[in-house]
């Protein structure tokens, strides 16, 4: 659970860092053409032509932050958490009966 929270916090800071770098590029008046980018999601399409470098950083940061927030806070039990869920199975290399009992 703690690792998921740390992952979310780091993701938010990375997204905010990208957005801040984009902002700083805009404030430094760096307006050179960085290239063309187009993206598509379901029926939506977006295209940037001759965009400034700060645009790409700001959009990447916004996408990282939005995806991090929308994914929510999910914790799923792993295979090592079988004791917590109560579904423990005997490994195949262990005997199913006690060697101390008489048959």
N, CA, C and O atoms as a GROMACS GRO file, in nm:
protein
  412
    1UNK      N    1   0.083  -0.118   0.000
    1UNK     CA    2   0.000   0.000   0.000
    1UNK      C    3   0.088   0.125   0.000
    1UNK      O    4   0.057   0.223  -0.069
    2UNK      N    5   0.194   0.123   0.076
    2UNK     CA    6   0.283   0.238   0.082
    2UNK      C    7   0.352   0.260  -0.053
    2UNK      O    8   0.370   0.374  -0.096
    3UNK      N    9   0.390   0.152  -0.118
    3UNK     CA   10   0.458   0.166  -0.246
    3UNK      C   11   0.366   0.226  -0.352
    3UNK      O   12   0.413   0.300  -0.438
    4UNK      N   13   0.236   0.196  -0.347
    4UNK     CA   14   0.142   0.255  -0.441
    4UNK      C   15   0.129   0.405  -0.417
    4UNK      O   16   0.124   0.483  -0.512
    5UNK      N   17   0.124   0.444  -0.292
    5UNK     CA   18   0.116   0.587  -0.259
    5UNK      C   19   0.242   0.660  -0.304
    5UNK      O   20   0.234   0.771  -0.358
    6UNK      N   21   0.358   0.600  -0.281
    6UNK     CA   22   0.484   0.662  -0.325
    6UNK      C   23   0.487   0.673  -0.476
    6UNK      O   24   0.530   0.776  -0.530
    7UNK      N   25   0.443   0.568  -0.546
    7UNK     CA   26   0.437   0.570  -0.693
    7UNK      C   27   0.348   0.684  -0.743
    7UNK      O   28   0.385   0.756  -0.836
    8UNK      N   29   0.231   0.702  -0.681
    8UNK     CA   30   0.139   0.809  -0.722
    8UNK      C   31   0.200   0.947  -0.698
    8UNK      O   32   0.190   1.035  -0.782
    9UNK      N   33   0.263   0.964  -0.584
    9UNK     CA   34   0.324   1.094  -0.552
    9UNK      C   35   0.437   1.125  -0.649
    9UNK      O   36   0.448   1.238  -0.697
   10UNK      N   37   0.520   1.026  -0.678
   10UNK     CA   38   0.630   1.047  -0.774
   10UNK      C   39   0.575   1.079  -0.912
   10UNK      O   40   0.627   1.167  -0.980
   11UNK      N   41   0.470   1.009  -0.953
   11UNK     CA   42   0.409   1.036  -1.084
   11UNK      C   43   0.355   1.179  -1.092
   11UNK      O   44   0.370   1.246  -1.194
   12UNK      N   45   0.292   1.223  -0.985
   12UNK     CA   46   0.241   1.360  -0.983
   12UNK      C   47   0.355   1.462  -0.992
   12UNK      O   48   0.344   1.560  -1.066
   13UNK      N   49   0.463   1.439  -0.919
   13UNK     CA   50   0.576   1.531  -0.924
   13UNK      C   51   0.644   1.531  -1.061
   13UNK      O   52   0.688   1.636  -1.108
   14UNK      N   53   0.653   1.416  -1.125
   14UNK     CA   54   0.711   1.410  -1.260
   14UNK      C   55   0.624   1.488  -1.358
   14UNK      O   56   0.675   1.564  -1.440
   15UNK      N   57   0.493   1.470  -1.350
   15UNK     CA   58   0.402   1.544  -1.437
   15UNK      C   59   0.409   1.694  -1.413
   15UNK      O   60   0.412   1.773  -1.508
   16UNK      N   61   0.413   1.733  -1.287
   16UNK     CA   62   0.425   1.875  -1.255
   16UNK      C   63   0.560   1.931  -1.299
   16UNK      O   64   0.569   2.046  -1.339
   17UNK      N   65   0.664   1.848  -1.291
   17UNK     CA   66   0.796   1.890  -1.339
   17UNK      C   67   0.797   1.914  -1.489
   17UNK      O   68   0.853   2.014  -1.536
   18UNK      N   69   0.734   1.826  -1.565
   18UNK     CA   70   0.725   1.845  -1.709
   18UNK      C   71   0.646   1.972  -1.742
   18UNK      O   72   0.688   2.050  -1.828
   19UNK      N   73   0.534   1.992  -1.674
   19UNK     CA   74   0.454   2.112  -1.698
   19UNK      C   75   0.534   2.238  -1.663
   19UNK      O   76   0.526   2.338  -1.735
   20UNK      N   77   0.609   2.235  -1.555
   20UNK     CA   78   0.689   2.350  -1.515
   20UNK      C   79   0.799   2.378  -1.618
   20UNK      O   80   0.827   2.494  -1.649
   21UNK      N   81   0.863   2.271  -1.670
   21UNK     CA   82   0.966   2.292  -1.773
   21UNK      C   83   0.905   2.355  -1.899
   21UNK      O   84   0.968   2.440  -1.963
   22UNK      N   85   0.785   2.313  -1.934
   22UNK     CA   86   0.718   2.375  -2.048
   22UNK      C   87   0.689   2.522  -2.023
   22UNK      O   88   0.707   2.605  -2.112
   23UNK      N   89   0.645   2.554  -1.903
   23UNK     CA   90   0.620   2.693  -1.865
   23UNK      C   91   0.748   2.776  -1.873
   23UNK      O   92   0.748   2.887  -1.924
   24UNK      N   93   0.858   2.720  -1.821
   24UNK     CA   94   0.986   2.792  -1.824
   24UNK      C   95   1.034   2.815  -1.968
   24UNK      O   96   1.093   2.919  -1.997
   25UNK      N   97   1.011   2.719  -2.056
   25UNK     CA   98   1.048   2.739  -2.196
   25UNK      C   99   0.967   2.853  -2.258
   25UNK      O  100   1.021   2.932  -2.336
   26UNK      N  101   0.839   2.860  -2.225
   26UNK     CA  102   0.758   2.971  -2.276
   26UNK      C  103   0.807   3.104  -2.222
   26UNK      O  104   0.817   3.202  -2.297
   27UNK      N  105   0.840   3.109  -2.093
   27UNK     CA  106   0.885   3.234  -2.031
   27UNK      C  107   1.023   3.275  -2.080
   27UNK      O  108   1.058   3.393  -2.074
   28UNK      N  109   1.103   3.181  -2.129
   28UNK     CA  110   1.236   3.213  -2.181
   28UNK      C  111   1.230   3.256  -2.328
   28UNK      O  112   1.333   3.278  -2.391
   29UNK      N  113   1.108   3.267  -2.381
   29UNK     CA  114   1.086   3.308  -2.521
   29UNK      C  115   1.158   3.217  -2.621
   29UNK      O  116   1.213   3.264  -2.720
   30UNK      N  117   1.155   3.089  -2.594
   30UNK     CA  118   1.208   2.992  -2.690
   30UNK      C  119   1.090   2.946  -2.775
   30UNK      O  120   1.006   2.868  -2.730
   31UNK      N  121   1.085   2.996  -2.898
   31UNK     CA  122   0.971   2.970  -2.986
   31UNK      C  123   1.012   2.897  -3.112
   31UNK      O  124   0.938   2.901  -3.210
   32UNK      N  125   1.126   2.831  -3.114
   32UNK     CA  126   1.167   2.758  -3.234
   32UNK      C  127   1.070   2.646  -3.266
   32UNK      O  128   1.002   2.594  -3.177
   33UNK      N  129   1.062   2.610  -3.392
   33UNK     CA  130   0.973   2.503  -3.433
   33UNK      C  131   1.030   2.368  -3.387
   33UNK      O  132   1.140   2.330  -3.426
   34UNK      N  133   0.954   2.298  -3.307
   34UNK     CA  134   0.999   2.170  -3.254
   34UNK      C  135   0.955   2.055  -3.342
   34UNK      O  136   1.009   1.945  -3.330
   35UNK      N  137   0.860   2.076  -3.427
   35UNK     CA  138   0.813   1.970  -3.516
   35UNK      C  139   0.662   1.953  -3.511
   35UNK      O  140   0.591   2.031  -3.447
   36UNK      N  141   0.616   1.850  -3.578
   36UNK     CA  142   0.473   1.821  -3.585
   36UNK      C  143   0.444   1.694  -3.505
   36UNK      O  144   0.519   1.597  -3.509
   37UNK      N  145   0.333   1.698  -3.433
   37UNK     CA  146   0.290   1.582  -3.355
   37UNK      C  147   0.140   1.566  -3.375
   37UNK      O  148   0.066   1.664  -3.374
   38UNK      N  149   0.097   1.442  -3.392
   38UNK     CA  150  -0.046   1.416  -3.399
   38UNK      C  151  -0.077   1.295  -3.314
   38UNK      O  152   0.004   1.204  -3.302
   39UNK      N  153  -0.194   1.296  -3.254
   39UNK     CA  154  -0.237   1.185  -3.169
   39UNK      C  155  -0.382   1.154  -3.194
   39UNK      O  156  -0.459   1.238  -3.242
   40UNK      N  157  -0.420   1.030  -3.162
   40UNK     CA  158  -0.557   0.987  -3.186
   40UNK      C  159  -0.602   0.900  -3.070
   40UNK      O  160  -0.529   0.812  -3.024
   41UNK      N  161  -0.724   0.923  -3.024
   41UNK     CA  162  -0.783   0.843  -2.918
   41UNK      C  163  -0.930   0.823  -2.949
   41UNK      O  164  -1.006   0.920  -2.952
   42UNK      N  165  -0.969   0.700  -2.973
   42UNK     CA  166  -1.104   0.664  -3.015
   42UNK      C  167  -1.143   0.748  -3.136
   42UNK      O  168  -1.081   0.734  -3.242
   43UNK      N  169  -1.244   0.834  -3.125
   43UNK     CA  170  -1.287   0.916  -3.238
   43UNK      C  171  -1.228   1.057  -3.234
   43UNK      O  172  -1.263   1.141  -3.318
   44UNK      N  173  -1.139   1.084  -3.139
   44UNK     CA  174  -1.080   1.217  -3.124
   44UNK      C  175  -0.942   1.220  -3.185
   44UNK      O  176  -0.867   1.122  -3.177
   45UNK      N  177  -0.908   1.332  -3.247
   45UNK     CA  178  -0.777   1.347  -3.309
   45UNK      C  179  -0.724   1.485  -3.273
   45UNK      O  180  -0.798   1.584  -3.274
   46UNK      N  181  -0.594   1.492  -3.241
   46UNK     CA  182  -0.531   1.619  -3.211
   46UNK      C  183  -0.401   1.629  -3.290
   46UNK      O  184  -0.330   1.530  -3.307
   47UNK      N  185  -0.371   1.750  -3.338
   47UNK     CA  186  -0.251   1.769  -3.420
   47UNK      C  187  -0.188   1.903  -3.385
   47UNK      O  188  -0.256   2.005  -3.375
   48UNK      N  189  -0.056   1.901  -3.366
   48UNK     CA  190   0.020   2.023  -3.343
   48UNK      C  191   0.120   2.038  -3.456
   48UNK      O  192   0.201   1.949  -3.481
   49UNK      N  193   0.114   2.152  -3.523
   49UNK     CA  194   0.210   2.180  -3.630
   49UNK      C  195   0.290   2.304  -3.593
   49UNK      O  196   0.234   2.406  -3.552
   50UNK      N  197   0.421   2.294  -3.609
   50UNK     CA  198   0.514   2.403  -3.579
   50UNK      C  199   0.492   2.459  -3.438
   50UNK      O  200   0.490   2.580  -3.419
   51UNK      N  201   0.477   2.371  -3.343
   51UNK     CA  202   0.455   2.411  -3.204
   51UNK      C  203   0.588   2.442  -3.135
   51UNK      O  204   0.692   2.389  -3.174
   52UNK      N  205   0.583   2.526  -3.036
   52UNK     CA  206   0.702   2.560  -2.958
   52UNK      C  207   0.739   2.441  -2.869
   52UNK      O  208   0.652   2.362  -2.833
   53UNK      N  209   0.867   2.427  -2.832
   53UNK     CA  210   0.909   2.315  -2.747
   53UNK      C  211   0.838   2.310  -2.612
   53UNK      O  212   0.814   2.202  -2.558
   54UNK      N  213   0.804   2.425  -2.558
   54UNK     CA  214   0.733   2.428  -2.430
   54UNK      C  215   0.596   2.362  -2.437
   54UNK      O  216   0.546   2.312  -2.337
   55UNK      N  217   0.536   2.364  -2.556
   55UNK     CA  218   0.405   2.302  -2.574
   55UNK      C  219   0.411   2.152  -2.544
   55UNK      O  220   0.325   2.098  -2.476
   56UNK      N  221   0.514   2.088  -2.596
   56UNK     CA  222   0.525   1.944  -2.577
   56UNK      C  223   0.548   1.908  -2.431
   56UNK      O  224   0.491   1.810  -2.381
   57UNK      N  225   0.630   1.985  -2.362
   57UNK     CA  226   0.653   1.959  -2.220
   57UNK      C  227   0.525   1.982  -2.139
   57UNK      O  228   0.492   1.903  -2.052
   58UNK      N  229   0.455   2.091  -2.168
   58UNK     CA  230   0.334   2.122  -2.093
   58UNK      C  231   0.226   2.016  -2.116
   58UNK      O  232   0.158   1.976  -2.022
   59UNK      N  233   0.210   1.970  -2.239
   59UNK     CA  234   0.109   1.869  -2.269
   59UNK      C  235   0.148   1.735  -2.205
   59UNK      O  236   0.063   1.666  -2.148
   60UNK      N  237   0.276   1.697  -2.214
   60UNK     CA  238   0.320   1.572  -2.153
   60UNK      C  239   0.296   1.575  -2.002
   60UNK      O  240   0.251   1.476  -1.944
   61UNK      N  241   0.327   1.687  -1.938
   61UNK     CA  242   0.304   1.700  -1.794
   61UNK      C  243   0.156   1.691  -1.759
   61UNK      O  244   0.119   1.626  -1.662
   62UNK      N  245   0.072   1.757  -1.839
   62UNK     CA  246  -0.072   1.753  -1.813
   62UNK      C  247  -0.127   1.612  -1.829
   62UNK      O  248  -0.210   1.568  -1.750
   63UNK      N  249  -0.080   1.540  -1.930
   63UNK     CA  250  -0.127   1.402  -1.952
   63UNK      C  251  -0.085   1.313  -1.835
   63UNK      O  252  -0.165   1.232  -1.788
   64UNK      N  253   0.038   1.326  -1.789
   64UNK     CA  254   0.087   1.245  -1.677
   64UNK      C  255   0.004   1.272  -1.552
   64UNK      O  256  -0.035   1.179  -1.482
   65UNK      N  257  -0.022   1.398  -1.522
   65UNK     CA  258  -0.099   1.434  -1.402
   65UNK      C  259  -0.243   1.382  -1.414
   65UNK      O  260  -0.296   1.326  -1.318
   66UNK      N  261  -0.307   1.401  -1.528
   66UNK     CA  262  -0.446   1.358  -1.546
   66UNK      C  263  -0.458   1.206  -1.536
   66UNK      O  264  -0.549   1.155  -1.470
   67UNK      N  265  -0.368   1.134  -1.600
   67UNK     CA  266  -0.373   0.988  -1.594
   67UNK      C  267  -0.348   0.939  -1.452
   67UNK      O  268  -0.414   0.846  -1.407
   68UNK      N  269  -0.256   1.001  -1.382
   68UNK     CA  270  -0.228   0.961  -1.243
   68UNK      C  271  -0.350   0.983  -1.155
   68UNK      O  272  -0.381   0.898  -1.070
   69UNK      N  273  -0.419   1.093  -1.173
   69UNK     CA  274  -0.536   1.123  -1.090
   69UNK      C  275  -0.654   1.034  -1.128
   69UNK      O  276  -0.725   0.984  -1.041
   70UNK      N  277  -0.677   1.014  -1.257
   70UNK     CA  278  -0.793   0.936  -1.301
   70UNK      C  279  -0.779   0.786  -1.272
   70UNK      O  280  -0.880   0.718  -1.256
   71UNK      N  281  -0.658   0.735  -1.264
   71UNK     CA  282  -0.638   0.592  -1.236
   71UNK      C  283  -0.682   0.556  -1.095
   71UNK      O  284  -0.709   0.439  -1.068
   72UNK      N  285  -0.688   0.650  -1.007
   72UNK     CA  286  -0.732   0.622  -0.872
   72UNK      C  287  -0.624   0.557  -0.787
   72UNK      O  288  -0.507   0.557  -0.823
   73UNK      N  289  -0.666   0.502  -0.676
   73UNK     CA  290  -0.576   0.441  -0.580
   73UNK      C  291  -0.618   0.297  -0.562
   73UNK      O  292  -0.702   0.267  -0.476
   74UNK      N  293  -0.561   0.206  -0.641
   74UNK     CA  294  -0.599   0.066  -0.638
   74UNK      C  295  -0.487  -0.017  -0.577
   74UNK      O  296  -0.370  -0.001  -0.612
   75UNK      N  297  -0.524  -0.106  -0.487
   75UNK     CA  298  -0.429  -0.200  -0.430
   75UNK      C  299  -0.485  -0.339  -0.450
   75UNK      O  300  -0.594  -0.370  -0.402
   76UNK      N  301  -0.411  -0.423  -0.523
   76UNK     CA  302  -0.454  -0.559  -0.548
   76UNK      C  303  -0.360  -0.654  -0.474
   76UNK      O  304  -0.239  -0.631  -0.471
   77UNK      N  305  -0.414  -0.760  -0.415
   77UNK     CA  306  -0.326  -0.856  -0.347
   77UNK      C  307  -0.240  -0.931  -0.449
   77UNK      O  308  -0.288  -0.967  -0.557
   78UNK      N  309  -0.116  -0.953  -0.414
   78UNK     CA  310  -0.026  -1.027  -0.502
   78UNK      C  311  -0.026  -1.174  -0.462
   78UNK      O  312  -0.095  -1.213  -0.367
   79UNK      N  313   0.051  -1.255  -0.532
   79UNK     CA  314   0.055  -1.398  -0.503
   79UNK      C  315   0.117  -1.425  -0.366
   79UNK      O  316   0.089  -1.530  -0.307
   80UNK      N  317   0.200  -1.336  -0.315
   80UNK     CA  318   0.259  -1.356  -0.183
   80UNK      C  319   0.162  -1.321  -0.071
   80UNK      O  320   0.192  -1.347   0.046
   81UNK      N  321   0.047  -1.262  -0.103
   81UNK     CA  322  -0.053  -1.226  -0.003
   81UNK      C  323  -0.161  -1.332   0.013
   81UNK      O  324  -0.272  -1.300   0.056
   82UNK      N  325  -0.132  -1.458  -0.019
   82UNK     CA  326  -0.235  -1.562  -0.010
   82UNK      C  327  -0.279  -1.587   0.133
   82UNK      O  328  -0.394  -1.625   0.156
   83UNK      N  329  -0.190  -1.564   0.230
   83UNK     CA  330  -0.228  -1.584   0.370
   83UNK      C  331  -0.336  -1.483   0.411
   83UNK      O  332  -0.424  -1.515   0.491
   84UNK      N  333  -0.329  -1.362   0.356
   84UNK     CA  334  -0.426  -1.259   0.392
   84UNK      C  335  -0.563  -1.288   0.333
   84UNK      O  336  -0.664  -1.252   0.393
   85UNK      N  337  -0.568  -1.353   0.218
   85UNK     CA  338  -0.696  -1.381   0.155
   85UNK      C  339  -0.754  -1.514   0.198
   85UNK      O  340  -0.871  -1.542   0.171
   86UNK      N  341  -0.674  -1.598   0.265
   86UNK     CA  342  -0.724  -1.725   0.314
   86UNK      C  343  -0.724  -1.836   0.211
   86UNK      O  344  -0.782  -1.942   0.236
   87UNK      N  345  -0.662  -1.817   0.099
   87UNK     CA  346  -0.661  -1.920  -0.006
   87UNK      C  347  -0.521  -1.977  -0.021
   87UNK      O  348  -0.457  -1.964  -0.125
   88UNK      N  349  -0.475  -2.042   0.085
   88UNK     CA  350  -0.341  -2.099   0.082
   88UNK      C  351  -0.349  -2.244   0.035
   88UNK      O  352  -0.430  -2.322   0.086
   89UNK      N  353  -0.266  -2.278  -0.061
   89UNK     CA  354  -0.261  -2.414  -0.112
   89UNK      C  355  -0.128  -2.477  -0.074
   89UNK      O  356  -0.027  -2.407  -0.064
   90UNK      N  357  -0.127  -2.607  -0.052
   90UNK     CA  358  -0.004  -2.677  -0.018
   90UNK      C  359   0.082  -2.689  -0.143
   90UNK      O  360   0.035  -2.736  -0.246
   91UNK      N  361   0.208  -2.646  -0.135
   91UNK     CA  362   0.296  -2.659  -0.251
   91UNK      C  363   0.313  -2.806  -0.289
   91UNK      O  364   0.304  -2.892  -0.202
   92UNK      N  365   0.336  -2.836  -0.416
   92UNK     CA  366   0.341  -2.976  -0.459
   92UNK      C  367   0.460  -3.054  -0.403
   92UNK      O  368   0.453  -3.177  -0.399
   93UNK      N  369   0.566  -2.990  -0.360
   93UNK     CA  370   0.682  -3.062  -0.309
   93UNK      C  371   0.671  -3.099  -0.162
   93UNK      O  372   0.760  -3.167  -0.110
   94UNK      N  373   0.565  -3.058  -0.092
   94UNK     CA  374   0.546  -3.091   0.049
   94UNK      C  375   0.445  -3.205   0.063
   94UNK      O  376   0.351  -3.214  -0.015
   95UNK      N  377   0.465  -3.292   0.163
   95UNK     CA  378   0.367  -3.401   0.183
   95UNK      C  379   0.237  -3.345   0.240
   95UNK      O  380   0.236  -3.244   0.309
   96UNK      N  381   0.128  -3.414   0.209
   96UNK     CA  382  -0.003  -3.370   0.257
   96UNK      C  383  -0.037  -3.428   0.393
   96UNK      O  384  -0.127  -3.379   0.461
   97UNK      N  385   0.036  -3.534   0.434
   97UNK     CA  386   0.010  -3.593   0.566
   97UNK      C  387   0.135  -3.578   0.653
   97UNK      O  388   0.246  -3.560   0.603
   98UNK      N  389   0.115  -3.586   0.781
   98UNK     CA  390   0.226  -3.572   0.876
   98UNK      C  391   0.306  -3.704   0.882
   98UNK      O  392   0.245  -3.811   0.885
   99UNK      N  393   0.439  -3.698   0.883
   99UNK     CA  394   0.516  -3.821   0.894
   99UNK      C  395   0.511  -3.884   1.033
   99UNK      O  396   0.556  -3.997   1.050
  100UNK      N  397   0.457  -3.814   1.131
  100UNK     CA  398   0.452  -3.862   1.267
  100UNK      C  399   0.325  -3.943   1.296
  100UNK      O  400   0.318  -4.008   1.401
  101UNK      N  401   0.229  -3.942   1.209
  101UNK     CA  402   0.106  -4.016   1.232
  101UNK      C  403   0.118  -4.156   1.176
  101UNK      O  404   0.189  -4.179   1.078
  102UNK      N  405   0.046  -4.250   1.240
  102UNK     CA  406   0.043  -4.388   1.190
  102UNK      C  407  -0.072  -4.404   1.094
  102UNK      O  408  -0.181  -4.350   1.113
  103UNK      N  409  -0.046  -4.479   0.991
  103UNK     CA  410  -0.153  -4.502   0.893
  103UNK      C  411  -0.217  -4.635   0.912
  103UNK      O  412  -0.308  -4.671   0.839
   0.00000   0.00000   0.00000
